[in-house]
Each structure stands twice: as C-alpha cells, then as structure tokens.
Amino acid sequence: MDGTHDIALRPFAPRDLAQCTDVEQAVYGSGAYSTYFFRQLHDLNPALVWIAEDRRTGKIVGHLCAAIGQGGEVGWILNTAVLAHYRRQGIGRLLLERGVAELRAAQVRRMLVTSEPENVAAIRLYERLGFRAVRTEADYYGDGYERLILECDIEGE
Ligand SMILES: CC(C)(COP(=O)(O)OP(=O)(O)OC[C@H]1O[C@@H](n2cnc3c(N)ncnc32)[C@H](O)[C@@H]1OP(=O)(O)O)[C@@H](O)C(=O)NCCC(=O)NCCS
C-alpha cells in the first residue's frame, strides 16, 4: 500500500448491497454478478464475502467472494474486484489474503480459482498467494471462451 488511500477490510453486510453491486458493474460490466448473488452468498456464509472500504470516504472500492463446496473439501475464490482508480496499491492482495485465510480456517483441503487466460493482473495476484495454473477448460461458461483454472494445494502444509 502506498499510503494514498486508507483502506479497511470488513465482512460484507446487507447494507452494502447497492454499493457492492455498483463496484461489480464498474469492474465487470455485462459480466457482473447481481445483487441477488451477493445477498445469497452472504446468507450461505457471511465469513466468505469481504469488502474493502476507503476509510476517509466510506466508499466501497473492492470486494472478494469465496465459497466452499464438495462436502467442505474445496474452497473457491469466486471473485476479486478492485475499482480501477484503486488498483496496484495492495488492495486485491489484502482481499485475497483474507479470503484464503477464511478458507484455511474452514479447513478446506484444496483452493481453486479461475481466470481469463489473458488476465495477467489476476493471474499474478493469485500466483503471489501460492496458486498455480493447473489446466484450462474450453467453453467454461458455455461462451466459446477458455478459462484458466488455478489451484493452491494446501494439503500437507
Ligand atoms: C486483479 C485485481 C483484483 C488486482 O487488484 P489490485 O488491488 O490492483 O492488486 P494488488 O495491488 O494487490 O496487486 C497484488 C499483486 O498482483 C499483481 N498485479 C496486480 N495488478 C497487476 C497488473 N496490472 N499487472 C501485473 N501484475 C499485477 C502483482 O504481482 C501485484 O504485486 P506488486 O504490486 O507487489 O507487484 C484488479 O486488477 C481487478 O479488479 N481487476 C479486474 C477484475 C478481475 O479481473 N478480477 C479477477 C477475476 S479472475
């Protein structure tokens, strides 16, 4: 963090829905998750949705969503997003570290995340936290586009 912004992480709360969805729209456009998605993820596991807030303005500038599946064995990082103006200041890393810590605390045995193969920023970020590309999958979202799958194998640590 270069000190330009004073950022705090906190768990997502339902009062954040509108702002969080705005951040999502600004970052992903037509590929954005909906308000319903954030609310339902929060209902499923409130420890796995985090937001980054600019302390000075109270503005939400990023978020991270995670989930646990396969009988508690596999933790998924579903989404890491930071508003463009706030990038390259360590906020994505802070969010991801929090998500990974929560998944570890839940004792998952594997962690997975997917990315567009060209998304250098996301891939580097995930690699910094110990994820490694394991395979690509064609038509991942049924859209003709390939998706890179990265895994952080935490067994035996
Ligand atoms: C990916 C994203 C969340 C990174 O957020 P961020 O706050 O800028 O990331 P950080 O500042 O914490 O960067 C952490 C590390 O990630 C890597 N990284 C981040 N942005 C990068 C870029 N544009 N190019 C190369 N590496 C980058 C670097 O290794 C960086 O560490 P460093 O600054 O010490 O070199 C952000 O770019 C974003 O929201 N992108 C659009 C949404 C998206 O693609 N999300 C991922 C979906 S799979």
The ligand as an ORCA input file, in Angstrom:
! r2SCAN-3c Opt
* xyz 0 1
  C      -6.959     -8.388    -10.320
  C      -7.227     -7.207     -9.353
  C      -8.260     -7.635     -8.339
  C      -5.902     -6.854     -8.651
  O      -6.207     -5.870     -7.666
  P      -5.097     -4.828     -7.166
  O      -5.607     -4.191     -5.950
  O      -4.678     -3.949     -8.274
  O      -3.882     -5.828     -6.830
  P      -2.663     -5.543     -5.858
  O      -2.268     -4.110     -5.927
  O      -2.955     -6.101     -4.520
  O      -1.517     -6.394     -6.552
  C      -1.005     -7.585     -5.952
  C      -0.091     -8.243     -6.956
  O      -0.826     -8.688     -8.102
  C      -0.047     -8.496     -9.282
  N      -0.689     -7.491    -10.140
  C      -1.757     -6.714     -9.851
  N      -2.090     -5.964    -10.914
  C      -1.217     -6.269    -11.888
  C      -1.040     -5.827    -13.238
  N      -1.849     -4.910    -13.789
  N      -0.050     -6.379    -13.980
  C       0.775     -7.319    -13.442
  N       0.672     -7.775    -12.167
  C      -0.315     -7.247    -11.406
  C       1.316     -8.001     -8.822
  O       2.116     -9.151     -8.583
  C       0.963     -7.315     -7.523
  O       2.016     -7.229     -6.632
  P       3.037     -5.969     -6.762
  O       2.215     -4.721     -6.883
  O       3.813     -6.060     -5.479
  O       3.838     -6.216     -7.984
  C      -7.688     -5.944    -10.141
  O      -6.781     -5.689    -11.180
  C      -9.070     -6.052    -10.699
  O     -10.065     -5.804    -10.034
  N      -9.171     -6.443    -11.998
  C     -10.464     -6.557    -12.675
  C     -11.269     -7.705    -12.124
  C     -10.558     -9.022    -12.281
  O     -10.002     -9.318    -13.328
  N     -10.616     -9.841    -11.214
  C     -10.089    -11.160    -11.204
  C     -11.079    -12.085    -11.808
  S     -10.379    -13.709    -12.050
*
